[in-house]
Amino acid sequence: MGEVDALIITALKDEYDAARAAGSAGYADNPGVRVWEERERESTTPYLVGRYLLADGSHMTVGLARPTRMGSAATAPVVSSLVERLRPRCLAMCGVCAGNPADVALGDVVVAELAYAYDEGRRTPDGFEGDHRQIPAQDVWVRAAQDLVTTDLPSYGEVSGAEARIWLLERLYAGDDPRRHPARSRYLSGRSWVEQIQALQSDGLVTRDGAALSLTDAGYSFIEQAVYDDLNGPAKLPYAVAVGPMASGNVVVKDGLTWGQLRRWGVRSVTGLEMESATIAHVAHRLNLPDWVVAKGVMDHADPRKDDRYKRFAARSSAEVLFKLLALRLASKRSRAQVSATSRVRSVHVIGGVTGETTYPDYEKSQVAHVCTQLGEAVAKSGAELIVCSPFPDSADLHTVIGYVQSGAGRIVHLHSPRHPRVAQNQKELLEMLGTGHSVEIKNWYYPGPEDDDSWEQAWLLCQIQALEEADVLISVGGRVAKTANTLLHLAEARGKPIVPFEFLGGASRRAFERRNWARVHPGLDHSRLKDKEAVVDAMEIAEYLVTARLRNPHNYRWPPARAFISRASPDSEFAQALEVYLSGVGITPLIGERELRPDRMVKPTIEDALLSADLFIALWSRSYALSRFCYDELELALRRHQVGELQLWIINLDGSDIVPPAARKLPQTVARSPHALVALVRELLDRER
């Protein structure tokens, strides 16, 4: 499986912005993308990645990118490069097109049944002879588009009587026959048709001669002014999805003649006309992608009346249709194994609870329960282990555990707590409430209990400090300022531990949020999400961003690196080989211990020389790595060079096992459980460092 489920391409920046906004908005009760993460911003092919979440908990990962100008020549290299890199299940495109006036109305969305380049062929003295290579979409996508309902999408709206009146006048103004127009039934039924015509006649705006309906001078002046004053185009329309052939060419058409030419050249029912869909279909076909889909909104009819009034709406509606199609076909509830194979975070420590600082303090417990249950589900579905301390109902810990276990995707919960009868009783009640019908392993870690009532906070702080040592990330929700949560957040900051402080309940989490200049330290992160309780479901996406960012600290060693030493155990050769191929491809010389051996030298000094020549050391930690003394020797030397600023050192955990060397445990680490995930992570780190 690739890094994304779907890669969405747009041709224009306006279309890109519309797709990003549509992804963030979602539809109906489906939240959509909470956080878009920028990738490879300084490269020639920057892109965004986000997780599109549906109401039932299923989701898909989408990438979004664009070339710098429209047309196949600009689009093809961007698409080919990103497909090779991200290996999506589906290659997709949204944006605007011209629509066949016989089949679609302005604002409708055309989904390609097939795509082809209509200007491929040859010109002879007798005219143009087409040589078209049509690439059909999969039947499952065609059927899904044919059955798609648009009424729950944000841009869909039923029309009022006044809007139907304007529509009828505008059709006459454009020279259309409104009675035969493809959208007539969406604006005027049989009864309202007659009533509108009679009202317009009464107002002196139209005249009728039998079956012929035309504008009066007053009607022409009225609608001309209305069209002229409509600068922004429609906000909502009763638009429909049309499925049909889509033809691509290398010129922008506004002659009104092309539809007839396309029929004569062999495809009678072309519905959409634009410049890039054939490229999308061709790249998907050539690179053996399972699926491709193109959805484009109709902004004009490729005739002399062409203007941009419907362009904004068409870009937005096409993006909404595309996201809904992708969600219907690609979104899935991942199994525990699938999810854990993609997470970069091994373990999460959650702290917090009520604060007494909200407008309605009496309702804080229910708020904490609700958001922390969602938080527990998010941690479980990411594949991370959960670390908590308190089993008491007013804490974030307890409700996070409940959400983690009830999600059905949780793996291990670590309970760090002091030895005390009251704590033991609450833990017993918690375990009884959770029951035995789950597969989550509960591990208890006990510490000295309080000697008296005055030493409770010291006992809890000891547990929390030990829990913090074991975690990759600290997530906080609320927490009283006068209690241990505030102290622990300060300690985490001092130790450089990634912190995700949700501040909407106030308390210690708000103080931690306000202490950091998020825009300066993490410019690629939408930190406003930390103020939104609805964004708790995206906590792990934010956590993964911060964990990855921690590996990109400022440095005084050579960068970009010329030579990278890959330290790995023999059973992990598949990971190292994938990384070696990638590094060689970007001009970085990969060094692997045994490859550097020479018959005239002993093993240890040869490997040490290779390591001393490297600018970057990548430790591929695993259970096998922990058993290898050769790997330990390499890591020890790398740690010494890193401590004096001579070498950048990345520890990438391949299986989520514990890092053993004490000096290495203090360094940032992230998880990559497949060779593809490893390459994607290193690519991102190298690009961000530049």
C-alpha positions in Angstrom: 0.0 0.0 0.0 1.3 3.5 -0.9 1.6 6.5 1.3 -1.8 7.9 0.2 -5.0 6.3 -0.9 -5.7 9.0 -3.4 -3.6 11.6 -5.1 -5.6 14.6 -6.2 -4.2 16.9 -8.9 -5.6 20.3 -10.0 -4.4 22.4 -12.9 -4.9 25.9 -11.4 -4.2 27.4 -8.1 -7.9 28.5 -7.7 -8.8 24.8 -8.2 -6.2 23.7 -5.7 -7.5 26.2 -3.1 -11.1 25.0 -3.7 -10.0 21.3 -3.3 -8.2 22.1 -0.1 -11.2 24.0 1.3 -13.6 21.2 0.2 -11.5 18.6 1.9 -11.4 20.6 5.1 -15.1 21.3 5.1 -16.2 17.6 4.6 -19.9 17.1 3.9 -23.1 16.1 5.8 -21.8 14.8 9.2 -18.4 13.8 7.7 -15.6 15.9 9.2 -13.2 15.8 6.3 -9.5 16.7 6.7 -8.7 18.3 10.0 -5.0 18.9 9.3 -3.3 19.4 6.0 0.5 18.7 6.3 2.8 20.4 3.8 5.4 18.1 2.3 8.5 18.9 0.3 7.7 22.6 0.2 11.0 23.6 -1.3 11.1 20.9 -4.0 9.7 21.1 -7.6 6.7 19.0 -6.6 5.4 20.2 -3.2 2.2 18.5 -2.0 -0.2 18.3 0.9 -1.2 15.2 2.8 -4.3 14.9 5.0 -6.5 12.2 6.5 -10.2 12.5 5.3 -12.4 11.3 8.2 -16.0 10.1 7.8 -18.7 10.1 10.5 -18.5 6.3 10.9 -14.8 6.5 11.9 -13.5 5.3 8.5 -11.0 7.4 6.7 -8.7 7.7 3.8 -5.4 9.5 3.3 -5.3 12.0 0.4 -2.5 13.9 -1.3 -3.1 17.2 -3.1 -0.8 18.9 -5.6 -0.8 21.1 -8.7 1.6 22.2 -11.5 2.4 25.9 -12.0 0.3 26.2 -15.1 -2.5 24.3 -16.8 -2.2 21.9 -19.7 -0.8 18.4 -20.3 2.8 19.5 -20.7 2.9 21.1 -17.2 0.8 18.4 -15.6 2.4 15.2 -16.8 5.8 15.5 -15.1 4.3 16.6 -11.7 1.8 13.7 -11.8 4.3 11.1 -12.9 6.8 12.1 -10.2 4.3 12.1 -7.4 2.7 8.8 -8.5 6.1 7.1 -8.4 6.8 8.6 -5.0 3.4 8.1 -3.3 2.0 5.1 -5.1 -1.7 6.0 -4.6 -4.5 3.5 -5.0 -6.3 6.1 -7.1 -5.1 9.1 -9.2 -7.7 11.8 -9.3 -8.4 15.3 -10.6 -10.9 18.0 -10.0 -11.3 21.5 -11.4 -13.2 23.2 -14.2 -14.1 22.4 -17.7 -16.4 23.3 -20.6 -19.6 21.3 -20.8 -21.6 20.2 -23.7 -24.7 22.5 -23.7 -26.9 19.7 -24.9 -26.2 17.6 -21.8 -25.1 19.8 -18.9 -25.8 23.1 -17.3 -23.4 25.7 -15.9 -22.4 24.4 -12.4 -23.0 20.8 -13.1 -20.1 18.3 -12.6 -18.9 16.0 -15.3 -17.2 12.8 -14.2 -15.2 11.1 -17.0 -16.5 7.8 -18.3 -13.4 7.8 -20.5 -10.7 10.3 -21.4 -8.7 11.0 -24.5 -6.7 13.7 -26.3 -9.0 14.9 -29.1 -6.2 16.7 -31.0 -4.0 13.6 -31.5 -3.9 12.6 -35.2 -2.8 14.2 -38.4 -3.9 17.0 -40.7 -4.3 16.4 -44.4 -5.5 18.6 -47.3 -9.0 17.1 -46.6 -9.0 18.0 -42.9 -8.1 16.4 -39.6 -7.9 12.7 -39.1 -8.1 11.7 -35.4 -6.0 8.9 -33.9 -7.5 8.7 -30.5 -6.3 6.5 -27.6 -9.3 6.3 -25.3 -8.7 5.2 -21.7 -11.9 4.1 -19.9 -12.5 4.5 -16.2 -13.3 1.4 -14.2 -17.0 0.4 -14.2 -17.2 0.6 -10.4 -16.2 4.3 -10.6 -18.6 5.0 -13.4 -21.5 3.3 -11.5 -20.6 5.2 -8.3 -20.7 8.5 -10.2 -24.0 7.7 -11.9 -25.6 6.9 -8.5 -24.0 9.8 -6.7 -26.5 12.1 -4.9 -25.4 15.7 -4.6 -28.1 17.0 -2.2 -26.0 16.6 0.9 -23.0 18.5 -0.5 -22.3 22.0 0.8 -22.6 23.7 -2.6 -26.0 22.2 -3.4 -29.1 24.3 -2.8 -32.7 24.2 -4.0 -33.8 27.3 -5.8 -36.3 29.9 -4.7 -39.0 31.3 -6.9 -36.9 34.5 -7.5 -33.9 32.4 -8.5 -36.0 30.3 -10.9 -37.2 33.6 -12.4 -33.7 34.8 -13.0 -32.7 31.4 -14.4 -35.5 31.6 -17.0 -34.6 35.1 -18.0 -30.9 34.3 -18.2 -31.6 31.3 -20.5 -33.5 33.6 -22.9 -30.7 36.2 -22.7 -28.2 33.5 -23.6 -30.2 32.3 -26.6 -31.1 29.0 -25.1 -34.5 27.2 -25.3 -35.3 27.0 -21.6 -37.9 24.3 -22.2 -35.3 21.9 -23.6 -32.5 22.9 -21.2 -30.9 20.0 -19.3 -31.5 21.8 -16.0 -35.1 22.9 -16.6 -36.7 20.4 -14.3 -34.4 21.4 -11.4 -35.6 25.0 -11.7 -39.2 24.8 -13.0 -41.8 22.0 -12.7 -44.8 21.9 -15.0 -46.9 24.1 -12.8 -44.2 26.6 -11.8 -43.2 26.8 -15.5 -46.6 28.2 -16.5 -46.8 30.4 -13.4 -43.3 32.0 -14.0 -44.1 32.7 -17.7 -47.4 34.3 -16.8 -45.7 36.4 -14.1 -42.9 37.5 -16.4 -45.5 38.4 -19.1 -47.5 40.4 -16.5 -44.3 42.3 -15.6 -43.5 43.1 -19.2 -40.2 41.2 -19.2 -41.1 38.5 -21.8 -43.5 38.1 -24.7 -44.9 34.9 -26.1 -45.9 34.0 -29.6 -47.2 30.5 -29.5 -44.3 28.2 -28.6 -41.8 31.0 -29.0 -40.8 32.9 -25.8 -38.5 36.0 -26.0 -37.3 38.9 -23.9 -38.9 42.3 -24.3 -36.6 45.3 -24.3 -37.3 45.8 -20.6 -36.6 42.1 -19.9 -33.4 42.3 -21.9 -32.2 45.4 -20.0 -33.2 43.8 -16.6 -31.3 40.5 -17.1 -28.3 42.2 -18.7 -27.9 44.3 -15.7 -28.4 41.4 -13.3 -25.7 39.4 -15.1 -23.3 42.3 -15.2 -23.8 43.0 -11.5 -23.2 39.3 -10.5 -19.5 39.5 -9.8 -19.0 36.4 -7.7 -21.3 33.9 -9.4 -23.6 31.5 -7.5 -23.0 30.3 -4.0 -25.4 27.3 -4.2 -27.1 25.6 -7.1 -29.2 22.5 -7.7 -26.4 20.9 -9.7 -26.2 17.4 -11.0 -23.5 14.9 -11.9 -23.2 13.9 -15.6 -21.1 10.9 -16.6 -19.7 10.9 -20.0 -16.6 11.1 -22.3 -14.1 13.8 -21.5 -11.9 15.2 -24.3 -8.6 17.0 -23.7 -6.8 19.4 -26.0 -4.0 21.9 -25.8 -5.9 25.1 -26.5 -8.7 27.0 -24.6 -11.8 26.8 -26.8 -14.5 29.5 -27.1 -15.6 29.1 -30.7 -18.9 27.1 -30.1 -17.9 24.8 -33.0 -15.8 22.2 -31.3 -18.7 20.0 -30.1 -19.7 19.4 -33.7 -16.1 18.7 -34.6 -15.8 16.2 -31.8 -18.8 14.3 -33.0 -17.4 14.1 -36.6 -14.1 12.9 -35.3 -15.6 9.9 -33.7 -16.9 10.4 -30.2 -20.6 11.5 -30.5 -21.3 12.0 -26.8 -18.4 14.1 -25.4 -19.7 15.8 -22.3 -16.7 17.7 -21.0 -13.9 19.5 -22.7 -10.6 20.6 -21.0 -6.9 20.1 -21.1 -5.6 17.5 -18.6 -7.9 14.5 -18.0 -6.2 12.5 -20.8 -2.9 13.0 -19.0 -4.4 11.7 -15.7 -5.8 8.6 -17.4 -2.7 8.0 -19.4 -0.3 8.2 -16.4 -2.6 5.9 -14.4 -2.7 3.4 -17.2 1.1 3.5 -17.9 2.1 3.2 -14.2 -0.4 0.4 -13.5 -2.5 2.3 -10.9 -5.7 0.4 -10.0 -8.0 3.4 -10.5 -8.3 6.9 -11.8 -11.2 9.4 -11.7 -11.7 12.9 -13.0 -14.5 15.2 -11.9 -14.8 18.7 -13.3 -17.3 21.5 -12.9 -18.9 23.1 -15.9 -17.9 26.8 -16.0 -18.8 27.5 -19.6 -19.9 25.9 -22.8 -16.7 26.7 -24.9 -18.6 29.3 -27.0 -18.3 33.0 -27.4 -20.3 33.6 -24.3 -17.5 32.2 -22.2 -16.8 34.1 -19.0 -15.6 33.3 -15.5 -18.8 33.9 -13.5 -19.3 30.2 -12.7 -15.6 29.3 -12.4 -15.5 29.6 -8.6 -18.6 27.5 -8.1 -17.5 24.9 -10.6 -14.1 24.4 -8.9 -15.8 24.0 -5.5 -18.6 21.7 -6.6 -16.2 19.4 -8.6 -14.0 19.1 -5.5 -17.0 18.2 -3.3 -18.1 15.6 -5.8 -14.6 14.1 -6.0 -14.1 13.9 -2.3 -17.5 12.1 -1.9 -16.7 9.7 -4.7 -13.3 8.9 -3.2 -14.8 8.5 0.3 -17.4 6.1 -1.0 -14.8 4.0 -2.8 -11.6 4.2 -0.8 -12.4 5.1 2.9 -12.2 2.1 5.2 -11.9 1.2 8.8 -8.4 0.0 9.1 -7.6 -3.1 11.1 -5.2 -2.8 14.0 -2.4 -4.3 11.9 -3.0 -1.9 9.1 -3.1 1.2 11.3 0.0 0.3 13.3 1.9 -0.2 10.1 1.6 3.5 9.3 2.0 5.2 12.7 5.2 7.1 13.4 4.4 7.4 17.2 5.2 4.4 19.5 3.6 5.6 22.7 1.5 8.5 24.0 1.2 9.8 27.6 -2.2 11.6 28.2 -2.7 13.9 31.2 -5.2 16.5 32.3 -8.8 16.8 33.5 -11.1 19.4 34.8 -9.8 23.0 35.3 -12.6 25.0 36.9 -11.9 27.8 34.3 -14.7 27.3 31.8 -17.9 29.3 31.7 -19.8 26.4 33.1 -17.5 24.5 35.5 -20.2 22.1 36.6 -20.3 20.6 33.1 -16.5 20.1 32.8 -16.6 16.5 33.8 -18.9 15.6 30.9 -16.8 17.6 28.5 -13.6 15.9 29.7 -15.4 12.5 29.3 -16.6 13.2 25.8 -13.4 14.6 24.3 -11.0 12.2 26.0 -13.1 9.2 24.9 -12.6 10.5 21.3 -8.9 11.1 22.1 -8.5 7.5 23.3 -10.1 6.2 20.0 -7.7 8.4 18.0 -4.6 7.0 19.9 -5.8 3.5 19.4 -6.5 3.8 15.7 -3.0 5.3 15.2 -1.5 2.1 16.5 0.3 3.8 19.4 0.4 2.5 23.0 -1.3 4.5 25.6 0.3 5.6 28.9 -1.8 7.0 31.8 -1.7 7.4 35.5 -5.0 8.3 37.1 -8.0 6.0 37.4 -10.2 8.7 38.8 -13.3 10.0 37.0 -12.3 13.7 36.9 -9.1 12.9 35.0 -8.4 12.8 31.3 -6.7 9.5 31.9 -9.7 7.3 32.7 -11.9 8.4 29.8 -9.0 8.1 27.4 -8.5 4.5 28.5 -12.2 3.9 27.9 -12.1 5.3 24.4 -8.9 3.4 23.6 -10.3 0.0 24.7 -13.8 0.5 23.2 -12.3 1.5 19.8 -11.5 -2.1 19.0 -8.1 -1.0 17.7 -6.1 -0.5 20.9 -3.0 -2.5 21.7 -1.5 -1.8 25.1 -2.4 0.4 28.0 0.3 1.2 30.5 -1.0 2.2 34.0 1.6 4.0 36.1 0.2 4.6 39.6 1.2 4.8 43.3 0.5 1.8 45.6 -2.5 2.8 47.7 -5.8 1.1 48.5 -7.9 4.0 47.0 -6.0 3.8 43.8 -6.3 0.0 43.7 -10.0 0.2 44.2 -10.5 2.7 41.4 -8.3 0.6 39.1 -10.4 -2.5 39.9 -13.6 -0.7 39.1 -12.2 0.6 35.8 -11.1 -2.9 34.8 -14.5 -4.4 35.7 -16.2 -1.7 33.7 -14.0 -2.4 30.6 -14.8 -6.1 30.9 -12.9 -8.9 29.3 -14.4 -8.8 25.8 -11.5 -6.8 24.3 -7.9 -7.6 23.2 -6.1 -4.7 24.8 -3.3 -5.7 27.1 -3.3 -3.7 30.4 0.1 -3.4 32.1 0.5 -2.1 35.6 3.6 -0.2 36.8 3.6 0.6 40.5 5.5 3.2 42.5 5.8 4.2 46.2 2.5 5.5 47.5 1.9 8.6 49.6 3.0 8.4 53.3 0.2 10.8 54.3 -2.5 13.0 52.8 0.0 15.8 52.3 2.3 13.8 50.0 -0.3 12.7 47.4 0.9 15.2 44.8 4.5 14.0 45.2 3.4 10.4 44.7 1.4 11.3 41.5 4.2 13.4 40.1 6.7 10.6 40.5 4.3 8.3 38.5 3.8 10.9 35.8 7.6 11.6 35.5 8.3 7.9 35.0 5.4 7.7 32.5 6.8 10.7 30.7 10.2 9.0 30.3 8.5 6.1 28.5 6.4 8.2 26.1 7.2 9.6 22.7 4.6 12.3 22.9 2.6 14.1 25.7 -1.0 15.0 25.0 -2.8 17.2 27.5 -6.4 18.3 27.9 -7.2 20.8 30.6 -5.6 20.0 34.0 -5.6 22.2 37.0 -2.8 24.8 37.2 -2.3 24.1 40.9 -1.9 20.4 40.4 0.9 18.2 38.9 -0.2 18.6 35.3 1.3 22.0 35.2 4.6 20.8 36.6 4.8 17.9 34.2 4.2 20.1 31.2 7.1 22.3 32.3 9.3 19.2 32.7 8.3 17.9 29.3 9.2 21.3 27.7 12.6 21.3 29.4 13.3 17.8 28.1 12.3 18.6 24.5 9.4 16.1 24.6 6.8 16.8 21.9 3.6 18.2 23.5 0.1 18.5 22.0 -1.7 20.8 24.4 -5.4 21.2 23.7 -6.3 24.5 25.4 -10.1 24.8 25.0 -10.7 23.8 28.7 -8.1 26.2 29.9 -5.9 25.2 32.8 -2.4 23.8 32.5 -2.9 22.9 28.9 -3.8 26.5 28.0 -0.6 27.8 29.7 1.5 25.3 27.8 -0.1 26.3 24.5 0.4 30.0 25.2 4.1 29.6 26.2 5.0 28.5 22.7 5.3 30.6 19.5 3.7 28.0 17.3 3.8 30.0 14.1 7.5 30.5 14.4 8.5 27.0 15.7 6.1 25.0 13.5 5.0 27.1 10.5 3.6 24.1 8.7 1.2 23.2 11.5 -2.3 24.7 11.8 -1.9 25.3 15.5 -5.4 26.8 15.7 -6.7 23.2 15.8 -5.4 23.0 19.4 -8.1 25.5 20.4 -10.9 23.3 18.8 -12.4 20.5 20.8 -13.5 18.9 17.5 -9.9 18.5 16.5 -9.1 16.0 19.3 -9.8 13.3 16.7 -6.7 14.6 14.9 -4.5 14.6 17.9 -2.3 11.8 16.5 -1.8 13.6 13.2 -0.5 16.6 15.1 1.6 14.3 17.3 3.2 12.7 14.3 4.0 16.1 12.8 5.7 17.1 16.1 7.6 13.9 16.4 8.9 14.1 12.9 9.8 17.8 13.4 11.9 16.9 16.4 14.3 15.1 14.2 14.8 18.3 12.2 16.5 20.4 14.9 19.0 23.1 13.9 22.5 21.7 13.2 26.1 22.8 12.7 27.2 19.8 10.8 27.4 19.5 7.0 24.0 19.7 5.3 22.7 18.4 3.0 24.7 15.3 3.7 27.0 13.8 1.1 27.3 10.4 2.8 24.8 8.6 5.0 25.7 5.6 7.2 22.9 3.1 7.4 23.2 1.0 10.6 21.0 -2.1 10.6 20.8 -5.6 11.7 20.9 -8.3 9.1 17.2 -9.4 9.4 16.3 -5.8 8.5 18.1 -5.8 5.2 14.9 -5.2 3.2 14.5 -1.8 5.0 18.1 -0.9 4.4 18.0 -1.8 0.7 15.0 0.3 0.1 16.7 3.2 1.9 19.9 2.7 0.0 18.2 2.9 -3.4 16.4 6.1 -2.4 19.5 7.8 -1.1 21.5 6.9 -4.1 18.8 8.4 -6.3 19.0 11.8 -4.6 22.8 12.0 -4.8 23.7 10.8 -1.2 26.2 8.0 -0.9 24.9 5.3 1.3 27.4 3.5 3.6 26.6 0.1 5.1 29.0 -1.5 7.5 30.0 -4.8 5.8 30.0 -3.2 2.4 33.0 -1.2 3.5 35.1 -4.2 4.5 38.5 -4.7 2.8 40.7 -7.8 2.8 43.7 -5.9 4.0 42.1 -4.3 7.1 40.5 -5.5 10.2 36.7 -5.2 10.5 36.3 -2.7 13.3 38.7 0.1 12.1 37.2 -0.2 8.6 33.7 0.4 9.8 34.8 3.2 12.1 36.5 5.0 9.2 33.3 4.7 7.1 31.3 6.0 10.0 33.7 8.9 10.6 33.3 9.9 6.9 29.6 10.1 7.2 27.5 13.3 7.6 24.3 11.5 8.6 23.8 8.3 10.7 20.5 6.5 10.4 20.0 3.8 13.0 17.3 1.3 12.0 16.4 0.1 15.5 14.6 -3.2 16.0 14.6 -6.2 18.3 17.2 -7.7 16.0 19.3 -4.5 16.3 19.2 -4.7 20.1 20.7 -8.2 19.9 23.6 -7.2 17.7 26.9 -6.1 19.3 28.1 -4.8 16.0 25.1 -2.4 15.8 25.8 -1.3 19.3 29.4 -0.4 18.5 28.2 1.6 15.5 25.6 3.4 17.5 28.0 4.2 20.3 30.5 5.9 18.0 27.7 7.8 16.2 26.4 9.0 19.6 29.8 10.4 20.5 30.1 12.3 17.2 26.5 13.5 17.5 27.1 14.9 21.0 30.0 17.1 19.8 28.0 18.3 16.8 29.8 16.4 14.1 27.0 14.1 12.9 23.3 14.2 12.5 21.7 11.1 14.0 18.3 9.7 13.3 16.9 6.8 15.2 14.0 5.1 13.3 12.2 2.4 15.1 11.1 -0.4 12.7 9.0 -2.5 15.1 8.2 -0.3 18.1 10.5 -2.1 20.5 12.2 -0.4 23.4 15.4 1.6 22.7 18.0 0.1 25.1 21.1 2.4 25.3 20.4 5.2 27.8 22.0 7.9 25.6 19.9 6.9 22.6 16.7 6.8 24.7 17.1 10.6 25.2 17.2 11.3 21.5 14.1 11.9 19.3 12.9 8.8 17.6 10.0 7.9 15.2 8.5 4.7 13.8 8.5 3.4 10.3 7.1 -0.2 10.1 7.5 -0.8 6.4 10.3 -0.1 3.8 7.9 2.3 2.0 7.1 4.2 5.2 10.8 4.4 5.9 11.7 5.9 2.6 8.7 8.3 2.8 9.9 9.5 6.3 13.6 10.0 5.2 12.5 11.8 2.1 10.4 14.2 4.2 13.2 14.8 6.7 15.7 15.5 4.0 13.4 17.9 2.1 12.4 19.7 5.3 16.0 20.1 6.4 16.8 21.8 3.2 
